[in-house]
Amino acid sequence: MTSWTDNLDERGQKEVELARLYAREFAHGTDGHGRLMLIDQLAGMLDRFSAASNPPAPDRILEFVLLDVPYHSQHEADAQWFRKDCGPACVEMIGKSFNPNAPVTTNEIMKHITAGVDRGVYVRELQAACGHFFDVDLDRYDPTDWRALKGWLEDGRPVIVLVHYGSFGMRIDRSYTAGHFMVVVGYDVIDYQGERVERAIVHDPDFYGDMQSQGAFLPVTQDHFVGMWEDSYKDSNPRRLALVPRVG
């Protein structure tokens, strides 16, 4: 029986083998393992598609951009003082992608912003906190679009976005449906049953418990992603807002 991996060259087959071994034996959620973990997730997805009679497996990956951004859940030990800290968790992810050794926690970022009050945060406060703790300036764009988002990722800049969480079908926190921050860390384009499908790859900080690590490197189809990005107006927030690190 042939496998979808038979369509890969020898190097590609070896990389899939390495990713699977890494995910099975060594994955530990620390910085620098993201690319291998995503390859393992993609390989597992292709395995499931190959085993099913309908639908068939995607033909091939056409484009692939992934940035090495450490994932951080807003429910980790250093992010448990506040409930409404998705924005500060995203600032930590962005900041530590540029300054990985910065000794800053989500709790500290949130406390700095709100003086210890458990409330929602404003975009300008996230911008100021990122500069204060990580010396990284975040430029605000709204409304922006899918093409601009891909361009920033291609430039090596992960992007904080504000979405309507109730429109995100992959969320595990079903009780929360309002405004939510997450980080876009890449995108891919696949040829699926002859159709070109584009997807954002996101870090969603609102994953917890045994599912916590699954909030990292989530592939979300372009239509689904843009829909929840656009729906942010339902929470009286700006449509398609992006916070982009300034480089150079």
Protein Blocks (a to p, Z undefined) as FASTA:
>chain_A
ZZfklmpcfklmmmmmmmmmmmmmmggoiahilmmmmmmmmmmmmmmmmmpmbdcddfbd
fbdcddddddddfkbfklmmbmklmmmmmmmmmmmmmmmmbccdfklmmmmmnnopacdd
dfklmmmmmmmmnopacdddddddfklmmmmmmnopacdddddfklmmkbmblmbccdcd
dddfbdcdddeehiacdddddddfkbghjllmmmgopacdfklmmmmmmmmmmnopaehi
acdddeZZ
